[in-house]
Amino acid sequence: MTEREKARKPEDLTRLFVERANAKDAEGLAQLYEEDAVMAYPPGQQTVGRAAIQKLWEEALPHMPSFEPEQPLPTLISGDLALTSTPPKDGAGARAQVVRRQPDGTWLRVLDQPEFATPKP
């Protein structure tokens, strides 16, 4: 694995995600997640574990358009856990991640909900 920039604060994860996605760097994206992280993607499914997340991005990134940075909402931090979120530009409803401080002080995603659809009445 190549040494890449690490998230020094929870909000760094969103920026690093966009940078790596636009570079089509599936391995780098996977490094933003803990080994047993859970991502609610593709829609209606779950991808569990860093290796599975990397495989998903290896397959998906070549077919995806560029990602645009999104302004994060205020981060909620409680000890070594934090909740990060952004209101997406693509109208997906919301994006939210639970992230955890690692022993070296950096942050990784534990739970990732990249899309919340607004319920239809």
Stockholm file with secondary structure:
# STOCKHOLM 1.0

chainA/1-121         MTEREKARKPEDLTRLFVERANAKDAEGLAQLYEEDAVMAYPPGQQTVGRAAIQKLWEEALPHMPSFEPEQPLPTLISGDLALTSTPPKDGAGARAQVVRRQPDGTWLRVLDQPEFATPKP
#=GR chainA/1-121 SS CCCCCCBSSTTHHHHHHHHHHHTTCHHHHHTTEEEEEEECCSTTCCEESHHHHHHHHHHHGGGSCCCCCCCCCCCEEETTEEEEEECCTTCCSCEEEEEEECTTSCEEEEEEECCCCCCCC
#=GC SS_cons         CCCCCCBSSTTHHHHHHHHHHHTTCHHHHHTTEEEEEEECCSTTCCEESHHHHHHHHHHHGGGSCCCCCCCCCCCEEETTEEEEEECCTTCCSCEEEEEEECTTSCEEEEEEECCCCCCCC
//
